[in-house]
């Protein structure tokens, strides 16, 4: 079991380390996305610099990284010796390690993105119902404000708050709630510069839906 856990841990980090934005930019545009726009190797910067198609592809792959990492518990589940709480803890650990891989990818000189899409993938694997609401929060905030960073912050906060308030009708695992607040803190730290720009009123805007002007 210890060996399987270590193998899954390594796989989770390697999955997270796939520098989707960097590889996509180099392969199809012959550029290093980290040298353009905000300098971030994530879906939002890819969206702004390389367009909607590129940004969408990068985002989906980054989501799959987190989803795949959290789902690695199937390796342990096959042994049949772990409780559901223990499996949940392992899923959270594997997902978190994948996010660390995204932040510090071994395949891209340890210069990665901010991990929001990978976090979403992890949450989708563990609690798809809550993840769906968080996606809705993100969309509403970004469409209304045009600030992706603000949407990411509020969506990250919505996850543990929804669990804490028992919005879905049943008592939630305290481990998952605590981890949710830890994730929110992590998102705050990785978006520290964005928060500063939001407070100063000079954060970059991203238009998801263009409204047609009526004459």
C-alpha positions in Angstrom: 0.0 0.0 0.0 2.8 2.4 0.8 4.5 1.7 -2.5 1.2 2.3 -4.4 0.6 5.5 -2.5 4.1 6.8 -3.4 3.6 5.8 -7.0 0.3 7.6 -7.1 1.9 10.7 -5.5 4.6 10.8 -8.1 2.1 10.4 -10.9 0.0 13.2 -9.5 2.9 15.6 -9.5 4.0 14.6 -13.0 0.4 15.1 -14.2 0.3 18.5 -12.6 3.7 19.4 -14.1 2.5 19.1 -17.7 2.9 22.7 -18.8 -0.1 22.9 -21.1 0.1 26.6 -21.9 3.9 26.5 -22.5 3.8 23.5 -24.7 0.8 24.7 -26.6 2.3 28.1 -27.2 5.6 26.6 -28.4 4.0 24.0 -30.6 1.4 26.1 -32.4 2.7 29.7 -32.1 6.4 29.3 -31.6 6.3 31.5 -28.4 6.8 31.0 -24.7 3.6 32.2 -23.2 5.5 33.2 -20.1 7.2 36.0 -22.1 3.9 37.6 -23.1 0.9 39.2 -21.5 0.9 38.7 -17.7 3.8 36.2 -17.9 1.6 33.5 -16.4 1.6 30.0 -17.8 -2.1 29.5 -17.4 -5.4 29.4 -19.3 -6.3 33.1 -18.7 -3.0 34.4 -20.1 -3.3 32.0 -23.0 -6.8 33.2 -23.7 -5.7 36.8 -23.8 -2.5 36.3 -25.8 -3.3 33.4 -28.1 -7.1 33.6 -28.4 -10.2 31.7 -27.2 -9.5 28.4 -28.9 -6.0 28.1 -27.4 -7.2 29.3 -24.0 -10.1 26.9 -23.9 -7.9 23.9 -24.9 -5.3 24.8 -22.2 -8.0 25.2 -19.6 -9.6 21.9 -20.4 -6.3 20.0 -20.2 -5.4 21.7 -16.9 -8.8 20.7 -15.5 -8.1 17.1 -16.6 -4.8 17.2 -14.8 -6.5 17.8 -11.4 -9.3 15.4 -12.2 -6.9 12.7 -13.2 -4.7 13.2 -10.1 -7.6 13.1 -7.6 -8.9 10.0 -9.4 -5.7 8.1 -8.8 -7.3 6.8 -5.6 -8.6 3.9 -7.8 -5.1 2.4 -7.4 -5.7 2.3 -3.6 -9.4 1.4 -3.8 -8.5 -1.9 -5.5 -6.8 -3.0 -2.4 -10.0 -2.7 -0.4 -8.3 -1.9 2.9 -9.0 1.8 3.2 -12.1 3.6 4.6 -13.9 6.2 2.5 -12.5 9.0 4.7 -8.9 7.7 4.1 -9.6 7.5 0.4 -11.0 11.1 0.5 -7.8 12.2 2.2 -5.7 10.5 -0.4 -7.7 12.2 -3.2 -7.2 15.6 -1.6 -3.5 14.9 -1.3 -3.1 13.7 -4.9 -5.1 16.7 -6.2 -3.0 19.1 -4.1 0.2 17.6 -5.3 -1.0 18.1 -8.9 -1.7 21.7 -8.2 1.9 22.1 -6.8 3.1 20.4 -10.0 1.2 23.0 -12.0 2.7 25.8 -9.9 6.2 24.4 -10.0 6.3 22.1 -13.1 9.5 20.0 -13.4 9.0 20.1 -17.2 9.1 23.9 -17.5 11.9 25.0 -15.1 9.4 25.1 -12.2 7.7 28.2 -13.6 4.0 27.4 -14.0 0.6 28.9 -13.6 -1.7 29.7 -10.7 -3.4 26.3 -10.5 -7.1 27.4 -10.5 -8.1 25.1 -13.4 -6.2 22.2 -11.9 -8.0 22.9 -8.5 -11.3 22.8 -10.4 -10.4 19.4 -11.8 -9.7 18.0 -8.4 -13.0 19.3 -7.0 -14.9 17.9 -10.0 -13.4 14.5 -9.2 -14.3 14.7 -5.5 -17.6 16.7 -5.4 -18.9 17.4 -8.9 -22.2 18.9 -7.5 -20.3 21.6 -5.5 -17.9 22.1 -8.4 -20.8 22.8 -10.8 -22.1 25.6 -8.4 -18.5 27.0 -8.2 -18.3 27.1 -12.0 -21.6 29.0 -12.0 -20.2 31.5 -9.5 -17.1 32.0 -11.6 -19.0 32.5 -14.8 -21.5 35.0 -13.2 -18.7 37.1 -11.6 -16.5 37.1 -14.7 -19.3 38.0 -17.0 -20.5 40.8 -14.7 -17.1 42.2 -13.7 -14.8 41.0 -16.6 -12.2 40.1 -13.9 -11.1 36.5 -14.1 -9.1 36.8 -10.9 -12.1 38.0 -8.9 -14.2 35.1 -10.3 -11.5 32.7 -9.3 -11.2 34.1 -5.8 -15.0 34.0 -5.2 -15.4 30.6 -6.7 -12.6 29.2 -4.5 -14.3 30.7 -1.4 -17.7 29.4 -2.5 -16.5 25.8 -2.3 -15.9 25.6 1.5 -18.7 28.0 2.3 -21.3 25.8 0.5 -20.0 22.8 2.3 -20.1 24.6 5.7 -23.6 25.8 5.2 -24.8 22.3 4.2 -26.4 23.7 1.0 -26.6 20.2 -0.4 -28.6 18.9 2.6 -26.2 16.6 4.4 -23.4 17.1 7.0 -20.1 17.4 5.2 -16.8 15.8 6.0 -14.8 18.3 8.2 -11.7 17.2 6.4 -13.1 18.4 3.1 -14.3 21.7 4.6 -10.9 22.4 6.1 -9.2 21.6 2.9 -11.6 23.9 1.0 -10.5 26.9 3.2 -6.9 25.9 2.7 -7.4 25.9 -1.0 -9.0 29.4 -0.8 -6.0 30.6 1.1 -3.7 29.2 -1.6 -5.7 30.9 -4.3 -5.4 34.2 -2.4 -1.6 33.8 -2.1 -1.2 33.0 -5.8 -3.4 35.9 -6.8 -1.7 38.4 -4.5 -0.6 40.7 -7.3 -4.1 40.5 -8.9 -5.7 41.5 -5.6 -3.4 44.5 -5.5 -4.4 45.5 -9.0 -8.1 45.0 -8.3 -7.8 47.3 -5.3 -6.0 49.9 -7.4 -8.5 49.5 -10.2 -6.0 48.5 -12.9 -6.6 44.8 -13.2 -6.8 43.4 -16.7 -10.3 42.7 -18.0 -11.4 39.6 -20.0 -14.6 39.7 -22.0 -16.2 36.3 -22.2 -19.4 37.4 -23.9 -19.5 40.3 -26.2 -22.8 42.1 -26.1 -24.1 43.5 -29.4 -24.7 47.2 -29.4 -28.2 48.2 -30.3 -28.6 51.2 -32.5 
